Amino acid sequence: MQVGNIMAFMQYAMQIIMAFLMITMMSIMIPRANVAAKRINEVLGTEVSIKDPMQPEHTLEDRKGEVVFDHVSFEYPGAEEKVLNDISFTAKKGQTVAFIGSTGSGKSTLVNLIPRFFDVTEGSITVDGVDVRKLSLKELRGKLGYVPQKGVLFSGTIDSNIRYGREEATEAEVQRAAEIAQAWDFISEKEEKLDSPIAQGGTNVSGGQKQRLCIARTLLKHPKVLIFDDSTSAVDTATESGIRRALAELGDVTKLIIAQRISSVQSADIIVILDDGRLHAVGTHDELLKKDTIYQEIYNSQMKGGDADGESIRR
């Protein structure tokens, strides 16, 4: 055989072999794609459980910023036990209400009921005098500012990430929100300042910086009720103290704060202690320190552990 015939034979043989390899790969990929398509269709076909009411009501003008829990209980769909049991308290306009308790006591679930990420199983939650289930989702969530424990940033710039809360805001308003969130210090140190790039997910900033940018984004929205789900866990105590002092100046905003550190909750108007989904005690820092054993245990463990803000607490 000539060399050309041998090369042609080899090329044709390789084409046949590659075709069989492709058939083998397709026999693996098609079942996978079929299962994935069914799952996507299940998601697209799922009926949304949280809906706007047929005839939505409107909040009362004289009770802006008021949040009331009235004998609220909640259990997740399909669960055998309730996560929250008979929770009742009132957060009045301008007050700071702090939630503290052990891991799994229901703190995050409690605040997630306010923007209707879930609906209560029993009882009711009212915002500005109206049950949240009777408000349109747009009106309800327009009044709320929610900062999750795990902050989310998008690819773009610092400015675009903060403006996500309110795109029409001026540069002065963006800077003011960053100052309250104690983020302006590290922003101003960057060469491009507000135009500094942010990678997808905020991978080019630290955890504390990410949380502060998320707080600034929420503050720019000018909400009537601020919800912090342990959203200062990654910042140092000095920065956290600065955020608390700045938030205290927002007198007309109701603040609901979940925290693990005593230093984060001691200045709150009301401290709510949750224990295994139940409201264990309600009071101020001084009241609970005198009468509540759980609060005393948390306080003593953190003070003996050398809490960085211990001196300010003792004072």
Solvent accessible surface area in square Angstrom, and as a share of the most:
residue,aa,sasa,rsa
1,M,181,0.81
2,Q,136,0.60
3,V,114,0.66
4,G,51,0.49
5,N,81,0.41
6,I,74,0.38
7,M,95,0.42
8,A,42,0.33
9,F,136,0.57
10,M,102,0.46
11,Q,102,0.45
12,Y,139,0.53
13,A,33,0.25
14,M,104,0.46
15,Q,116,0.52
16,I,101,0.51
17,I,89,0.45
18,M,103,0.46
19,A,52,0.40
20,F,133,0.55
21,L,92,0.46
22,M,103,0.46
23,I,110,0.56
24,T,76,0.44
25,M,101,0.45
26,M,81,0.36
27,S,69,0.44
28,I,91,0.46
29,M,101,0.45
30,I,103,0.52
31,P,72,0.45
32,R,172,0.63
33,A,61,0.47
34,N,74,0.38
35,V,71,0.41
36,A,47,0.37
37,A,47,0.36
38,K,119,0.50
39,R,162,0.59
40,I,102,0.52
41,N,94,0.48
42,E,118,0.53
43,V,112,0.64
44,L,140,0.70
45,G,63,0.61
46,T,91,0.53
47,E,129,0.58
48,V,99,0.57
49,S,100,0.64
50,I,28,0.14
51,K,106,0.45
52,D,78,0.40
53,P,34,0.21
54,M,187,0.83
55,Q,160,0.71
56,P,56,0.35
57,E,80,0.36
58,H,135,0.60
59,T,18,0.11
60,L,80,0.40
61,E,134,0.60
62,D,126,0.65
63,R,93,0.34
64,K,65,0.28
65,G,1,0.01
66,E,28,0.13
67,V,0,0.00
68,V,33,0.19
69,F,3,0.01
70,D,69,0.36
71,H,109,0.49
72,V,0,0.00
73,S,6,0.04
74,F,6,0.02
75,E,58,0.26
76,Y,76,0.29
77,P,125,0.79
78,G,84,0.81
79,A,41,0.32
80,E,172,0.77
81,E,139,0.62
82,K,73,0.31
83,V,41,0.23
84,L,0,0.00
85,N,27,0.14
86,D,82,0.42
87,I,0,0.00
88,S,45,0.29
89,F,18,0.07
90,T,49,0.29
91,A,0,0.00
92,K,116,0.49
93,K,118,0.50
94,G,22,0.21
95,Q,46,0.20
96,T,25,0.14
97,V,0,0.00
98,A,1,0.00
99,F,1,0.00
100,I,2,0.01
101,G,4,0.04
102,S,73,0.47
103,T,130,0.75
104,G,72,0.69
105,S,1,0.01
106,G,8,0.08
107,K,14,0.06
108,S,45,0.29
109,T,13,0.08
110,L,0,0.00
111,V,1,0.00
112,N,26,0.13
113,L,1,0.01
114,I,1,0.00
115,P,4,0.03
116,R,10,0.04
117,F,84,0.35
118,F,69,0.29
119,D,44,0.23
120,V,17,0.10
121,T,66,0.39
122,E,83,0.37
123,G,35,0.33
124,S,24,0.15
125,I,0,0.00
126,T,30,0.17
127,V,0,0.00
128,D,0,0.00
129,G,25,0.24
130,V,9,0.05
131,D,21,0.11
132,V,4,0.03
133,R,87,0.32
134,K,102,0.43
135,L,0,0.00
136,S,23,0.15
137,L,35,0.18
138,K,180,0.76
139,E,44,0.20
140,L,0,0.00
141,R,88,0.32
142,G,44,0.42
143,K,30,0.13
144,L,6,0.03
145,G,2,0.02
146,Y,58,0.22
147,V,1,0.01
148,P,45,0.28
149,Q,92,0.41
150,K,171,0.72
151,G,7,0.07
152,V,78,0.45
153,L,1,0.00
154,F,76,0.32
155,S,71,0.46
156,G,33,0.32
157,T,41,0.24
158,I,0,0.00
159,D,27,0.14
160,S,57,0.37
161,N,3,0.02
162,I,0,0.00
163,R,52,0.19
164,Y,138,0.52
165,G,25,0.24
166,R,52,0.19
167,E,134,0.60
168,E,131,0.59
169,A,4,0.03
170,T,78,0.45
171,E,116,0.52
172,A,74,0.57
173,E,60,0.27
174,V,0,0.00
175,Q,62,0.27
176,R,118,0.43
177,A,5,0.04
178,A,0,0.00
179,E,63,0.28
180,I,11,0.06
181,A,0,0.00
182,Q,46,0.20
183,A,0,0.00
184,W,50,0.18
185,D,98,0.51
186,F,17,0.07
187,I,0,0.00
188,S,40,0.26
189,E,143,0.64
190,K,65,0.28
191,E,173,0.78
192,E,101,0.45
193,K,94,0.40
194,L,14,0.07
195,D,92,0.48
196,S,6,0.04
197,P,83,0.52
198,I,6,0.03
199,A,37,0.29
200,Q,119,0.53
201,G,29,0.28
202,G,1,0.01
203,T,112,0.65
204,N,80,0.41
205,V,18,0.11
206,S,60,0.39
207,G,41,0.39
208,G,9,0.08
209,Q,41,0.18
210,K,44,0.19
211,Q,11,0.05
212,R,38,0.14
213,L,1,0.01
214,C,4,0.02
215,I,1,0.00
216,A,0,0.00
217,R,34,0.12
218,T,12,0.07
219,L,12,0.06
220,L,2,0.01
221,K,70,0.30
222,H,119,0.53
223,P,6,0.04
224,K,71,0.30
225,V,1,0.00
226,L,1,0.00
227,I,0,0.00
228,F,6,0.03
229,D,11,0.06
230,D,14,0.07
231,S,1,0.01
232,T,23,0.14
233,S,55,0.36
234,A,54,0.42
235,V,9,0.05
236,D,83,0.43
237,T,26,0.15
238,A,77,0.59
239,T,25,0.14
240,E,3,0.02
241,S,16,0.10
242,G,7,0.07
243,I,3,0.01
244,R,48,0.18
245,R,159,0.58
246,A,14,0.11
247,L,7,0.03
248,A,73,0.57
249,E,127,0.57
250,L,42,0.21
251,G,52,0.50
252,D,80,0.41
253,V,16,0.09
254,T,0,0.00
255,K,7,0.03
256,L,0,0.00
257,I,23,0.12
258,I,4,0.02
259,A,4,0.03
260,Q,82,0.36
261,R,63,0.23
262,I,0,0.00
263,S,0,0.00
264,S,9,0.06
265,V,0,0.00
266,Q,36,0.16
267,S,85,0.55
268,A,9,0.07
269,D,69,0.36
270,I,33,0.17
271,I,0,0.00
272,V,0,0.00
273,I,0,0.00
274,L,2,0.01
275,D,60,0.31
276,D,117,0.61
277,G,0,0.00
278,R,140,0.51
279,L,49,0.24
280,H,80,0.36
281,A,16,0.12
282,V,57,0.33
283,G,9,0.09
284,T,52,0.30
285,H,19,0.09
286,D,89,0.46
287,E,84,0.38
288,L,0,0.00
289,L,52,0.26
290,K,165,0.70
291,K,134,0.57
292,D,10,0.05
293,T,87,0.51
294,I,41,0.21
295,Y,0,0.00
296,Q,54,0.24
297,E,115,0.52
298,I,35,0.18
299,Y,33,0.13
300,N,70,0.36
301,S,69,0.45
302,Q,38,0.17
303,M,23,0.10
304,K,177,0.75
305,G,67,0.64
306,G,58,0.56
307,D,28,0.15
308,A,86,0.67
309,D,18,0.09
310,G,2,0.02
311,E,105,0.47
312,S,39,0.25
313,I,13,0.07
314,R,136,0.50
315,R,214,0.78
